[in-house]
Amino acid sequence: MPADLAALTAAVEAGDRAAAAELTRGALEAGEDPERVLGAMTAAMDAVGRRFQDGEIFVPEMLISARAMKAGTAVLEPALVAAGVVPEFTAVVGTVEGDLHDIGKNLVGMMWRGAGFEVVDLGVNVPAARFAEAAAGRGAHIVGLSALLTTTMPGMRAAVEAVRAASPGTRVVIGGAPTTPEFAAQIGADGHAPDAGAAVDLARRLLAR
Ligand code: B12
């Protein structure tokens, strides 16, 4: 039912958790294809990411939309599993060793989930070897490293090297306030994104076949 899906997109964009869950339930009960229901929510997160990049909205609004999407996907998940819809890409995210900042990393993880990726979140203070283990063990297509401290940025180089050694085909991208595209190039990462919206574009670009 297209009208319901448009309402679902609007609910996620507005960050209305209850409506997102209810409209997801309604769409499924009406026999809507779970993949199209997911697409309606992904479209909302794409719009949110663009508005964030354009400076129209800020972190709190993005978090609220991401939570609404989470409420919808919680309802949708059993239907997706039953329909055999598997995420096309697996991503590993984490904040590098010595660094406890996780708000930005969480946003990137949420936006990647919103883009339909399976996201394995390793948390904060993650040693290089743990990124490598997870990338190889989960067959990750992409690894996202976050650092907010200049003192923990060197840990990104170690993590890039460890992932490359364990899992040569995996893309590695970095972000966090002190990082730059130049630093990403220096440490051999595949890319850098300044915010969570751009992280979606970057991942899609790198993983495009
Ligand atoms: C909140 C905060 C904290 C909280 C963290 C809580 C938490 N759960 O994360 C607490 C209080 C714990 C904290 C502690 C410390 N902090 Co602090 N903290 C901040 C603060 C104010 C905000 C960070 C934040 O969440 N920003 C909002 C998010 C959304 O933005 P973001 O993280 O940059 O993420 C975006 C992008 O960078 C990008 N991104 C982020 N990660 C990734 C990853 C990938 C793969 C990609 C593609 C993109 C991407 O996308 C995100 C979303 O758009 C910053 C100041 C600032 N303005 O950055 C200082 C700041 C980072 N902290 C700082 C410092 C010094 C510390 C402490 C050392 C303080 C102390 N003396 O104890 C400790 C260190 C603790 C540790 N070992 O990590 C300094 C760092 C200075 C430096 N150059 O190294 C800053 C810059 C403050 C300052 N101006 O001095 N901090």
Residues whose N, C-alpha, C, O or C-beta is under 5 A from the ligand:
A	BS01	B12	V59 G98 D99 L100 H101 D102 I103 G104 K105 L107 V108 G144 L145 S146 L148 L149 T150 T151 V173 I174 G175 G176 A177 A193 P194 D195 A196 A199
